[in-house]
C-alpha cells in the first residue's frame, strides 16, 4: 500500500457508513462499514496519525540538568531533543 492508501480507504469506509445510514437507512450495513473502518484503523499503521521519532537511549537526569544550565530558557523537551541526536 502507498503512504496514504490506508488513510484513504479508512475515510472511504466511514463515508460509505454514513451513506448507508443516512441515505439507504440501513443501520446494519452502516455498522458493517464502520466496524471495517475501525478494524482497518486498529491494525494498519497509519501515517495520518504519525509516529513518534526514534531516539537513542534517553539522557540521564544529570545530562538534562547540565544542558538546561548551559542553555537558559531551554525546556526539558528541548534538552531531550538536543541530547538524543
Number of C-alpha atoms within 10 A of each C-alpha: 5 6 11 12 11 19 20 12 14 22 13 14 21 20 16 18 25 20 15 19 17 12 9 12 12 14 14 12 17 22 16 15 22 19 15 16 22 14 12 17 16 10 8 11 14 17 12 11 8 8 9 6 7 8 11 9 8 12 14 11 11 9 14 20 13 12 19 17 11 10 12 8 9 12 13 14 10 15 18 19 14 12 17 13 8
